[in-house]
Each structure stands twice: as C-alpha cells, then as structure tokens.
C-alpha cells in the first residue's frame, strides 16, 4: 500500500463510466430512427440492464489502459448490473486487483422517477406537463416526480468525497459509476457553476467506458490538491483505431 502523503486526498482518483449497456444501445437506435416508441422496451429494471457485447470489449480496453495505474488500493462500484459487469471486466485486465472492493450506493445512477424507461418522445407524450416544467426550471435544477435533480446527486457525491478524504488519503482509488455522476465529480472537485456543467454536458457528453483521472498536485496555489489529468478518455476508441 502506498505511503500516506501530507494531502487529505487520494494520490490518484480514476472515475470511470460503465461500458455500453443494452439500454444505451436501444436508446441510440430509437433516436437515430426518429422512432415514435414511447418506451425503451426492455423487460427489466434499469438497475438490472447488462452490458452489450461491444460494451464488454470497451470495458476490457479501458481495463488494459487502467493497468498503468495499478495497483489500486480500493475499487468503489455502483450497485447496478452494468457497472458491476464493467468492474469485473476491468479487473480481469489489470495486473493486480485492488485490496478492497466496495459496492457504493452514493455513486448509483441518477434516479429519473416517473420518466424511467421512457424515450424522449415518450416523455413528451406521457408527461407533457413535465416537459414544460423542465424547460422552465432548466435541466440542472429540474427534479422529475420520484426522481432526482443534479443538485440531489451532488449531495450524495459530496458525501462520498468526504469518505475518500477520511479513509483513503494518499491512496489510489478507482470508481465505476454512471455518466451524470462522472460529470458531477468534475462539478464538485473543480467548483464548476451550473452553466459550466450544462455546457460541458452539451459539448463533451460522457462516453461509455471513459475515464476521468485526477492526480495529487498543485492547483490554485494549493499543494496536495486533486489535479485533472484526463477527461472523457475512451481507451477503446484508441484500440479500435489501432486495430
């Protein structure tokens, strides 16, 4: 285990989005086809959706890239099937597995409440009043009935960061999670404002099996801070080009 440093933060923090899931694949297909389907049409809960064959290859490629940072001291993973499968495949590719693996509900998917399982067209058809409310409130602060807003997710990610400070100072940490959570790690660690978060989401949407990597360094005159080294890095894209 690496020696403790003077910093309160991990020496390295790698945050990974899960690889392509069947829901990602289905949603992309329906949107490209300009489909009028109301529901995604999957016969399972969102938390039970597995990876696609392509997703499995993406996870392996990202795992091979992550091996340069191993050994990790701890892996935190969302309880959803797609994140668990992604983590399993990553661990098959690294030389040494982390000493600890913990299922962490605070980095689970953003909850969509009554909109869960609907296509974009479906939301407009089934909940036109929510479409209007979201347009008025804005994507960042909008909370669907039974679901969460971005600030709601911020609160649990902020709590999780407190755990990293208390338990993993100077250690190497890997987190396998979901796109909104990856984005909000940046919002919290880099103190981004609402419009910065939304602009980043529009211009550089978090890719499947992509990596956000921070290392201990100096930022804004503060030593021992987490400094971003990689953002939205998709090693599987590089592997595809090389192949």
C-alpha positions, 0 to 999 in steps of 0.5 A: 500500500502506498505511503500516506502523503501530507494531502487529505486526498487520494494520490490518484482518483480514476472515475470511470463510466460503465461500458455500453449497456443494452439500454444505451444501445436501444436508446441510440437506435430509437433516436437515430430512427426518429422512432415514435416508441414511447418506451425503451422496451426492455423487460427489466429494471434499469438497475438490472440492464447488462452490458452489450457485447461491444460494451464488454470489449470497451470495458476490457480496453479501458481495463488494459489502459487502467493497468498503468495505474495499478495497483489500486488500493480500493475499487468503489462500484455502483450497485447496478448490473452494468457497472458491476459487469464493467468492474469485473471486466476491468479487473480481469485486465489489470495486473493486480486487483485492488485490496478492497472492493466496495459496492457504493450506493452514493455513486448509483445512477441518477434516479429519473422517477416517473420518466424511467424507461421512457424515450424522449418522445415518450416523455413528451407524450406521457408527461407533457406537463413535465416537459414544460416544467423542465424547460422552465426550471432548466435541466440542472435544477429540474427534479422529475416526480420520484426522481432526482435533480443534479443538485440531489446527486451532488449531495450524495457525491459530496458525501462520498468525497468526504469518505475518500478524504477520511479513509483513503488519503494518499491512496489510489482509488478507482470508481465505476459509476454512471455518466451524470455522476462522472460529470458531477465529480468534475462539478464538485472537485473543480467548483464548476457553476451550473452553466459550466456543467450544462455546457460541458454536458452539451459539448463533451457528453460522457462516453461509455467506458471513459475515464476521468483521472485526477492526480495529487498536485498543485492547483490554485496555489494549493499543494496536495490538491486533486489535479485533472489529468484526463477527461472523457478518455475512451481507451477503446476508441484508441484500440479500435483505431489501432486495430 
